[in-house]
Amino acid sequence: MADDKGQNGFEDEEIQGAPPVVSRAELREKRLSETVTLNRYLYLQTQQFEHMLFNAPDLQSLLEVLLVSMPRHYSLRVAELWLYDPEEVLAGLIVGGQRYGRHLQLQQDAYVMQELYDLDPDIVVIDATDSRMFEVLKSEHGIDYALLMPLLDAGRMIGSLHLGLQDDSLVIGEAEEDLLAHLAIMVSACFKMAVTRQQVSQITLLDPLTQISNLRGFEKDIAREISRARRADQPVTVLILEIDEYDDLQDSYGERRGHFVLKKVAERISSDMRATDMMARLSRQKFAVLIPGSGEMLGQDIAERMRRDIEDFAIDDGRGAVLQVTVSIGLVTWEPHSYPAVDMPQLARQMETVGNKALESAQSKGGNHVVHGRLSTLMV
């Protein structure tokens, strides 16, 4: 009687505990027959939302997607994001985070977030009877349920996303839990990539002398703020500033002291700004200040305050010399309801052009003036 041998002439050996051998046809049939019943609305919304996540070009845009677009997209009440930031790295990377109030919180202690979950963090829905409801979404009223989504990196908690619901309309079964757990993984991955890109961009978008944004950074900032202003139907104002007679100052005192003046002027102007305002150095002695939520009157008041402040600012160079300079300021405001616009990049360029022309007008008056430029009503 011949021994049973395999293809290579060796005896077949049965492996204890191994699954039975399945033919390719049987395996294919098994795969085709396996189905999952999943809430179609949640599935389609999550598909679309993932595209929104991946299309966010930077960290600020990703925060906008998570904290503003996500609750609207899923018809939820509100979103809240906690991020682990023990060394305040994120605090330095996030521009204008104050606009989100308590909806964006940077935590220095990971334990605060870990307390919200079990030992092995996973998504969870809690109701008003759960003690964790006293910790999350504190700034909101009328929240009956909260969906908690842990954000992990190699098992380490890097954040926690909280979604507030007014009722139990979001039906979550086992399949939906898997889908949302997958979404949490996508959010974590996109957040990590956005932070990395922001750290790289910070090097290329900062002016090395003054440590504020450079021209490229300003162009990104104004494009983002114009888009935000359009969604919120709120005005945005841009100030274009230039130090008067800077060439004469540098000729008299030298390049080193000229640079010192630039730094001190940038610091002084920054001290007058709100937390949500942004400043950039556009060229050698030219700066820009971006003021979200500011109409013409507020923008004019801010510009005049900055002009007077620099006029009264005595710059001590530490070597016995006290220098005083003045600035000319061109101002332009965009009101979405007054000047409807479709082409956002074109609008950003037009605001820069109008602001520069207003600056030239201020300089033609002898400097140390604020001139208001206005956008064309024919803009589309």
Buried (B, 14 or more C-beta within 10 A) or exposed (E): EEEEEEEEEEEEEEEEEEEEEEEEEEEEEEEEEEEEEBBEEBEEBBEEBBEBBEEBEBBBBBBBBBBBBBBEBBEBBBBBBBBBBEEEEBEEBBBBBEBBEEBBBBBEEBEBBBEBBEEEBBBBBBEEEBEBBEBBBEEBEEBEBBBBBBBBEEEEBBBBBBBBBEEEEBEBEEBBBEBBEEBBBBBBBBBEBBBEBBEEBBEEBBBEBBEBBBBBBBBBBBBBBBBBBBEBEBBBBBBBBBBBBBEEBBEEBEEEBBBBBBBBBBEBBBEBBEEBBBBBBBEBBBBBBBBBBBBBEBBBEBBBEBBEBBEEBEBEBEEEEEBEBBBBBBBBBBBBEEBEBEEBEEBBBBBBBBBBBBBBBBBEEEBBBBBBBEBEEEBE
